Amino acid sequence: MNAKEYRFDGSRKVCVKEMPTCAEPAAKKKECAAKTEANLAQCALLQEKLYAAGTEGLIIAIQARDAAGKDSLIKKVFGKLNPAALEVHSFKSPTKEELSHDYLWRLNRRLPARGKIGVFNRSHYEDVLVTRVHQMEKGYAMPERVIGDKSFYQKRYVQLKNWEQYLYENGYRMVKIFLNVGKDEQRRRFLDRMELPEKHWKLSINDMKERALWKEYDAAYEDAINHTATEESPWYVLPADDKWYTRYLMSEILLDVLTGMAPEYPPLDPAEAAKVPAAMAELEKPLE
């Protein structure tokens, strides 16, 4: 049950349809749940050090098919962290203002300050996934030399890879997650949304129509992952049918990257340290 089995860092190619969508047979729900809690407790301690140091930031970009469990993953995993040092942003269909700028403009505006963890519910990869599947670029208010370019998406992969490297070189780590839900499980979750009153608010008929484009999304995800996976900004293709297992893997990934960042509490400023003896002596005096 090693999360590294689902990691893609450019050293190998992914074939989405060959990746598992269910938990490993050897995985035990109760054991994974306990391990998840222990992992997140350690993550919280490391997050505090990261926040105190303020020298490096972490971005978790989550992509998925509809009903794969992005919201619940964020709630159950990242909800265990200190909200003061955590920022969660959901990137829906771009607004008119956002469309009038370059596609990374809205992402740059939501980058967390160094010292914080930023979670993107959908991300910059929407602009090489849904846009590609539906050929949305043809309707962009952009020059023909851009939207008519046969290498439009090939160039975007390069731009995304370069942007992530730029962030890395400016003090940010990025981990990209694809929640890989199976066809049958997605169907079951859609039925729940139609049949259960407490889930009606999640229902979107348009989401269901996207099921007909399953193969097209497979190809789009594969190209995006294979063109942008690097050692510094890896992808993880996580099975999403069993939410308890997905949460366990996410906790393992989060703990691994925070441990690798090795944050430490910053030392006391020498000027402040020089004032400590006098301040301690003052505190020893009784208040009148």
Secondary structure by P-SEA (a helix, b strand, c coil): ccccccccccccccccccccccccccccaaaaaaaaaaaaaaaaaaaaaaaaaccbbbbbbbbbcccccaaaaaaacccccccccbbbbbbccccaaaaacccaaaaaaacccccbbbbbccccccccccccccccccccccccccccccaaaaaaaaaaaaaaaaaaaabbbbbbbbbcccaaaaaaaaaaaaccccccccccaaaaaaccaaaaaaaaaaaaaaacccccbbbbbcccccaaaaaaaaaaaaaaaaaaaccccccccaaaaaaaaaaaaaaacccc
